């Protein structure tokens, strides 16, 4: 591997390369550099020049200064830049070049990352809140009330008056038996009326009036919106025939389309926040009632059903909403998202090493939240990465043949921090799950290392540590942070639980 030093002249040459790739301005930058550069003055007296080259054509070597085959001014390659025997690969940048690049470095840190998922959806009726209105007996529709599908009606609202001829004779017989004063016969006659489909209210009305009552008013049993209405004046109704369907409006469903790639953490009962285009600036809270089992093949999304309260009936089916599924925060190794270099095949960061050296490193990334991205592999806590100006350094590293540090390579920073792994931190938490080699705890904040209250999984090196403890116990525990991750060292049950 090679170690390359970027001087101001090399920096300008690499800048010209990137500017030309961006389109249009590259030639201007190169021309300005060419007009102000004196090839002779660029030769350090104590440094040996191997050859001259164009940063845009690194394989094309020239014996002296001049123009390349693309008409660009060549720059020198020094012997100390080859660095074949250097044990520390990377690119060295002198302070003036670093200032010109505007380099900004940040520490790789461990923090809490909220597992949040955002999706879009539409409001729909709550299909579990439907009342079906049927005729309890056959008859003729004498009158219909002014109702239509889509009307919002209250409980007990009349729909139609139904004439039931067979009720007339049965009611007259009931009244005649009732006048005899025989309680047993009267009760039997009353039971017969109920079997014919009469409600107790209708029977009580016949008893009070003392005459048959064979016209009944069919009403809605609940408040809601009329979805279907199948009754008209003069119709003949059969017993059990559906007159109407009424959908309640107390709650509604919000059906959100969540990409299957990010739907894994979602679960029924999870709380969500929703904002609707119809009510800007207002946030509604609901819960996931179901995750439907079928995936939409065309969009590769899962339908997540959320139940929302509908106070005042403001939420109407068809309304558009944006849904945020807030999850529990989890500890993660974090870098700013702007520090990532995504090539399409892999993701890199530019490591800031000692003595002004820089080297690309391949990383495996996880979730993103806000301005931070989770690092699953390739970095250790405490290492430094370049957050601004890294693309120009990466371009020079590619031209110079500096290989990126692969995932799994030893990280000196992690090995140089034994004190961090030996420090024991204590807090209180509740056991959520115990396995043979790990324990999941919902713990209180750990101010010493800036951790907020959260639920996370700790390594369990000795299965004897949680002996006598079970899920749900409140415990005080101590842990440290070796390279393998936070590890429990002791754990005791909180007295008085």
Secondary structure, DSSP 8 states (H G I E B T S, - for coil): --EEEE-HHHHHHHHHHHHHHHSSSHHHHHHHHHHH--TTTTS-TTS-EEEEEETTEEEEEESSSSB-TTS-B-EEEEHHHH-TT-SS-EEEE-HHHHHHHT-EEEE-EEEEEE--EEEEEEEEE-TTSEEEEE-SS-EEEEEE-S--TT-EE-TT-EEEEEE-HHHHHHHHHHHHHHHHT-HHHHHHHHHHHHHTT--HHHHHHHHHHTS---EEEEE-SS-EEEEEE---TT-EE-TT-EEEEEE--SEEEEEEEEEGGG-TT--TT-EEEEEEGGGTT-EEEEEEEEEEEEEETTTTEEEEEEEEE-GGG---TT-EEEEEE---EEEEEEEEGGG-EE-SS-EEEEEE-STTEEEEEEEEEEEEETTEEEEEES--TT-EEEEESHHHHHHHHHHHT---B-TT---HHHHT-HHHHH--EEEEEEEEEE-SSEEEEEE--BGGGTB-SEEEEEEES-TTTTTT--TT-EEEEEEEEETTEEEEEEEEE-TT-
